[in-house]
Amino acid sequence: MSKKTTISSFFIIFLFAVNINAQTSTNGQTNYVESAVPFLTIAPDSRAGAMGDAGVATSPDINSMHWNPAKYAFIETSSGISVSYSPWLRNLIGDINLAYLTGYYRLNQQQVVATSLRYFSLGEIPFTNSNSELERTVKPNELAFDVAYSRLFSEKISGAIAFRYIRSDLSQGQIVQNIETKAGQAFAADLAVYYNTPLTISEKNSKLALGLDISNIGTKITYTDENQKDFLPTNLRLGGALTVDLDQYNTVTFTTDFNKLLIPTGRYSIDNNNVITRNTSNISVVSGIFQSFSDAPGGLKEELQEITYSIGGEYWYRKQLAIRGGYFHESPNKGNRKFFTMGVGLKLNVIGLDFSYLVSNNNNPLARTLRFSISLDFDGLKKTKSIKS
């Protein structure tokens, strides 16, 4: 195998296997939060994607699996499916994308089961030898398959548990630095709670909702037979939403999400010439979750900087036409992702269409990219058939 091939393989693994949020501040200090399979953190659907990646406490929909599967227990219809598509780095490369398929089925008034499949394709990557001759073409990819169970605890509270299988095949069996690689595999679980209660605000019917979701609690993942294992992006998501019926035709929702990765800080630098590397391989998943609240080198101030927040809004007209907008913010010392989002939605008896667009000035992979979701409501399909008959 040529040197060029080996270097290319290493580049693939480095770029996609480990998500490093880092920013060098004015005092020269760089802080890292690292995890493998970062595709699990990408907003997969267009509704939440249009509201700044906020969705833990919004009204239940078919794509609740990623944001808060406990919301399924409050969904109004009995079954449905949805397909979402998100181009990735579309301004640079044309064949990298994220596809998301999800569906749910109501067992009875208290219980709902749901499933989803997330597939991240990194496109085709050619490998050539020292003579620039094509040796092979590989198609790196990652996927996650989920199954969730959601149940009502009362008229206002529901809970859910989800199980996830993860497979990340980035190197396609290439040899990197004389080490044979393989597809990484892992298992994870989510725990979620959803609460909502009716309110009256200025004599208008309203609803307050709160959501909590801890996702990707699971085994570490490795791409070799060595002892080096990486954390999954275990994430704590907490948020609220307020919905107000302005009148019988117009409804508005305001929502916000807070997120924090529950994995230990991997490494940081004292100055530009002295880098301290912290080995996290011997830290267990449970210990990593608890340490993530207190291991930032800058203390409490830096721990707070590791929290990202999203703010979103949604307007519905006659529950058929939606206009959405949002904002996502991350500290400059922890990645500096900041972007605005916007989108629209259209809901008919059977089919729902959602589109989102991300506006960013800091080279976000989804910048100036149109994403879409298509959903099918089986209850609406049954009604349509009964009317025709």
N, C-alpha and C positions, 0 to 999 in steps of 0.2 A: 504494500500500500504506500502511495506516495506521501511525501511530507505535506504537500498541499491538501491532500484529502484529510489527513489527520488534523491539521490546523482547522480546516473547515468544520469537521465534526465537533471539535472542541468548542468552536464558536457557537454552533447550534445549541449545545448543551448549556453553555454559559449564558446565552441570551434568553433562553426560554425555560430552562429547568429551575432557575433561581431568580426570584423577584427581589431586587435590591432597591429599596427606597433610600436614597442617600442625597445629601446636599452639603457642600462645603461652605461653611459660614465664614464670616469675615475674620474670625480668630483662628481659622485653620482647622477647626475640629469637624470631623465627619462622623456621623452616626448612622448605623445600619439597622434595618429590620428586614430579615431574610426569611423567605419560605420557598418551597418548591411548588410546582403546579399552580402558578398565579392565575391561570385561566379560570380557576374556580371563583375568583373574586370579580370577574367581569360581569357587569349588569347584562343579563341575557335577553331581556325583553324591552320593548319600546315604550311601554307606559311608564315604568319606573325610570327608564333611561332618559325620558323627556322631563322628569322632575328632579334632576340632579342626582340620580341614583338613590332615591329615597323610596322605601316601600315596606318597611317593617310594620307600619301601623295604618297604611292606607286601606281602603275598602277591599274585601276579598275578591280575587280574580283568578283566572286559570293559572297564571304564572306566579302564584304565591309560594311555590316550592322554594325558590331561591331566597326570597325575602323573609318569609315567616309562614311555614306550613301549617301553623295553628289557625291561620285565617280560613283554611278550607272548611272548617266546621261551621262557619257562618255564611258560606257561599249560598246564594239563593237558589241556584239551579242544581239539578241532580247529577249532571255529567257534562264533560266537554273536553276538547283538545285544543292545543295551540302550537303553532310553529313560528319560530323567530329566526331572523337572519341578521348578522352583524358583520359587515366587512371590517377587516383589520389592516392597518397601514395601507389603506387603499391609495393614498397619494404617492406611495413609493412602489408597492408591490400589488399585483392584481389578483393573486390567488390564495391569500390568507383570509380565513373567515371563521366565525363562530356560528354554529347552528344549534338550535335549542328546540326540543320537542317535549311537550308536557301534557298531562291529562289527569283527570280525577273522576271518581265515581262515588256517589253517596250511598252508603250501605243502609242507613236509616236516618232518623232525625238527629241523632247524636254523633254518628260516626261517618267519616269520609276517608277514603284511601286515595293516594295520588302517586304518580310516578313521573320521571323525567329522564331525558337523555341529552347530555351536553357533548357536542363534538367540536373540537378545535383543530382545524386543518392548517398546517403551516406551509401548504403548497408543495410544489416540486422543487427539489434542490439537486442540481447536477454536480457530480464529482468527476474531476479530471485528473490525469496524471501530469508529470512534469513536462510532457510534450503537448499539453492542452488537449489531449484526447479523452473523450468521454468514457469513463469507466462504468458508471452506474448512475441512475437517478433515484433518489429516495423521496418519500412522502411522509415526513414526520407528522405525528398527530397525537392528540390527547382526548380522552373521553371520561365521562363520569355518568354512572347510572344510579338513579335514586329511587327509593320507595319510601313513602311516608304514611303515617297513620295519625289522623287528627280527630279529636273528640271534644264535645262540649262538656264542661264541668258544671255550668249553670247557664242562665240566660245571658250572662255577661262575659263569662270567661271560658276560654278553650285552651287546650294544650296539644302538643304534637311531638312526635319523635320520627326522625328520618334516618335511614341507613343508606350509605353511599359506597359504591365501588369505583375506584379511580385507576385508570391505566394511562401512563404517559410514555409513549414510544418516540423519543426525540432523536436518538442516534441511529436507529435502524440497524443495530448490531455492529456499528463501526468500532474500531480500536482507537482509543484516545490516550496518548502518552503511554503506549504499551499496555493499556488496561482495556480488557474486553468489556463492552457495555451491553446493557440489556434494557428492556422496557421496565420502567418502574411501576409497581403496583401497591395500592394501599386501600384500607377500609376506614370509613369514618362515620360519624353519627352527628345529628343535629338535635338540639332541644329547643323548643319554642313555646311561648305563651302569648295569648292575644286577649285583650280586654276592651270592651266597648260599652258605652252607656248613653242613653238618650239625654239630651239637655234642652233647655229652652233659653234662647238668647234673644233679647228684644222681641219677644213674642214669636220667634221663628224656631221651627223645629230644627234641632241640631244634634250632633253626635260627637262624642269624644272617644278616641281610641288610643290605646297604648300597646306597644309590641316589644317583645324581647326575643332575640334569636341568637343562640350560640351554635355556630356552624363549624364543620370540619374538625370535630374532636376525634382523632384517630391515630392510626399507626404512622410512623415515619416512613419515608420513601427513599429508595436508593436506586441508582442506575448501574451499579457495579456489584461485585461480590465482596467489596472492601467494607470496612466498618463505618465509613462515612455515610451517615443518613441525615436527611433533611426533614425539617418540620413541614407539615401541611399548614396552609393559611388559616389556622383556627381563629375565628373572628367573633367578637362580641358586638352585636347590633342592637341598639336601643333607640326607641323613638316614639313620637306621638303624632296624632292627626286630629284636626277639628274640621267637621263638615257642617255646613249651614245651608238649609233650604231657603233661598231668598224668596221664592214663591213656588207655585206648582210647576213652573217650567225651568227655573234656574237654580243651580246648586254649585257651591264653591267649597273647595277643600284646601286647607293649608297643612303642610306636614314637614317634619324634620327628623332626620336620622343622625345618630352618633355611632361611629365605628372605631374599634380598637383591636389590633391583632394581638392575640393571646399567645405570643411566642417570644422567647428571650431575645434580647439584643445580641446580635452575632459578633460584631466587632466595631471598633471606633478608633480614632487616631487622636493622640495628644497634640501633635503639631504636624506640619507637612513632611517632616523627615523621620518621625518616630511613630510607627503604626503598631498598635497593640491588637492582636487577633485573639478573639475569645472562642475557644472550641466548645460548641454546644452539643456535640455528638453524644456525650455521656449524660446529658440532661434528659430526664424522662418527659413524656408529654404532659403528665399531670403537674410535675414540678415546673415545667416551662410555663404553664398557664398561670400559676401563682406568682412565679418570678417576674412575669411580664408586667406586673403592676408596680415593681419596685427596683428594676435592674438598670434603668436608664442612667448613664453616667452623670447627667445634669440634675438628677433628683426629681422632685415632684414637678418642677417647671417643665422638664423635658418629657416626663410621662404624659403630661397634659398635651404636649405638642404631638404626641403619637395618636391623638384622637382626631379623626376626620369628621366633618359634618356636612350634611346635605340639607338644603332647604328647597321645598317644592310647592307648587300650586296647581290646582286643577279646576277647570270650570266646565260644567255640563249644561247643555241646553236640551231639555226634554229627554234627558238620559240617552240621547242619540248622538250628539256632537260634542266632543271634548276639545278644549284648548289647554295646553300644559306648558309649564316653564319651571326652571330650577337652577340651582347653583351648587357646585361641589367645591369644598375647600380642604386643603391639606397644608400643614405648616411648611414654610420654606426650609426648615431644618430636617424635614422627614420625607421629602420628595417633591414638594412644591407643585402638586397638581391642583390647578384651579381652572374651572371652566363653567360656562353657562350652557344650559340645554333648553330645547324647546321642542314641541311636538303637537300632533293632533290625533284625535281618535274618532272613529265612526262606528256606531253600534246599530246593527239591523236586527231583525228577528232571529236570524240564524248565524250570521257572520259578523265578526268584529274585526276592524282594521285599525292598527296603531302605527304611527310613524314618529321617529325622533331624530333630532339633529343636534350635534355637539359643536359648540363654538369655543375654540381654545387658541391661545397664543403661545403655548409652550410645548409644541410638538406632541400633543396627545395622539396616540395611535388611531383614535376615532374622530379626530378633528375634521370638520367639514365632510362628515360621512352621514348618509341617510340610512337609518336602520328601520326595519319593519317587523310587525308581528301580525299573524292572521289566526283568529280563533273561531271555533265552531261550537255553538251551543246546541246540544242534542235536544234539550227541552223545546227550544224554538223550532227545531227541525220536526219534532213530533207534532207541534201545534200547526205547522204549515201543512203537514200531510193530512191532519184531521180536517182542516178547513177545505182542502182540495177534494177530499172524499165526501 
